[in-house]
Amino acid sequence: MERFCKKISVSKPPRYDTHGFDREVPSFETEQNSSGNTDPKKLRRVMASRQYSQKYRLKQLHYILQLETEVKALQAEVAIASPRMKYIDRQNSLLRAENSSMKQRISIFSSELMFKEAQYEELKNERDKMKQFYSVNQQLYPEFFKTKPAGSCQLASI
């Protein structure tokens, strides 16, 4: 046991916490010397616990560094994507305005078409009435329709 204690009593420079705080972490030697307890099992457990804690803190620091690099990569991606999104938003606004204009024109053309169709139906009905009137008058006044008007010959030659 003396041999084990001699190894422990070697002085080392004080350690500092890896979290960035300036507080000094008590070394194993100072705890061992102050308590006077030299149980080898307890010493191994304390050392294992300290190694695990140090390993855990290093793992945390590595994870933080990894997150920082991811943040930088995402910030760069945002810097690239932001102008693209502004351009796409601008194009979207222009296309929406054009779409609105086209819908308005379609509405106008649709109204005009309905008006033209109504006119067509009226003219068609008028034509049918005139045909009917002609056939009725042709039966009532056949001699009027047998003679040709004087000006019809000239129109045919033109």
PENOR-V289933 format. One record per residue. PHI is phi as a letter, one per 40 degrees, with the letter a starting at -180 (999 if undefined). Layout:
# PENOR-V289933
PHI / PHI
This chain:
# PENOR-V289933
999 / c / c / c / c / c / c / c / c / c / c / b / c / c / c / b / c / c / c / g / c / c / c / c / c / c / c / c / c / c / c / c / c / c / c / g / c / b / c / c / c / c / c / c / c / c / c / c / c / c / c / c / c / c / c / c / c / c / c / c / c / c / c / c / c / c / c / c / c / c / c / c / c / c / c / c / c / c / c / c / c / c / c / c / c / c / c / c / c / c / c / c / c / c / c / c / c / c / c / c / c / c / c / c / c / c / c / c / c / c / c / c / c / c / c / c / c / c / c / d / c / c / c / c / c / c / c / c / c / c / c / c / c / c / c / c / c / c / c / c / b / c / c / c / c / c / c / c / c / c / c / c / c / c / c / c / c / c
